[in-house]
Amino acid sequence: MAGQTDPSLSIFSGEEVEFMAEDEMVEIVPNMRMDPLNMLCGDFGPFYPQMATQVPLWLAIAMKKRGKCTIRPPEWMSIENLTRILEAERDSQAAFQVLPFHYVEISSLLFEYAPDDIPDIYMVRSLINDIRDVRFHKVETSLESFEEAHSSAVMVKDLSAMEVNLVRPFVGRALQAFYKHGSPELVPNPDGMSARRLQATDNIPRIDWNKFYIAYRLLSHAL
C-alpha cells in the first residue's frame, strides 16, 4: 500500500504521523528520583523509584534511552486482546475493530526503543502485523463496491491515523478512475481539490518544538 500512495495527495508523511503519535500518554516505572519536569505542554513528575506514572511517549522514550525507566506496554497490546481483535477483524468483512488511533505508531516505537519491556514481543509483533494486513485487505476489497454505489464519497469508520494516511491517496485515485469511465460528472474538480488541500494545510497543527528540548531538560535535572 505504501508504494501506491501519491505524496501530493497526502497532508502528512509517515514520519509526521509518528511524530504526532509521540504525544500519546504511556505509563513508565522510573528507577531514580527526579524533580518535576515543567514543560510547555504540561508538568510531569515528580519521579520516584518503582512508582508508576503517566508521561507522553516522547518523554518515556527519552528516559528509556538513558536507562532511567521501564515502559509498561498499553493494555491493548496484550496477547489476549490482540488475539481477540484479530479474530474479530477476520470474522467481519465490513466493520473495523476499535483500536487506538495511533496504534501502528505506538507499537512501532515501543518495538524499536523498549523491546525488553514487552513480554512475548515476537508474538505481539506478529499479531499486530496480522491485524494491519487484515485491515488493509478489507479496505482494498471494499473498493470493488464503490463503482456500483455511484457515490462521490467514501466513509470508513475506525481506521487508525497511519491507515488513513496510507489509504486516502489510493482510494482517491481509485474513485477518480471509476467515475472517469462511468460517471465523468462525479470526478472532483482539480482546482477545487487544490484549494481544499491548501485550506487543509493551513489547519495543520503546529509542531510542538518543546520535544526537542527534552535532552536539555533531563540533563539539567542531573539524569
Secondary structure, 3 states (H helix, E strand, C coil): CHHHCCHHHCCCCHHHHHHHHCCCEEEEEECCCECCEEECCEEECCECCCCCEEEEHHHHHHHHHCCCEEEECCHHHCHHHHHHHHHHHHHCCCCCCCCCCCHHHHHHHHHHHCHHHCCCHHHHHHHHHHHHHHHHHHHHHHHHHHHHHCCCCCCCCCCCHHHHHHHHHHHHHHHHHHHHHHCHHHCCCHHHHHHHHHHHHHCCCCCCHHHHHHHHHHHHCCC
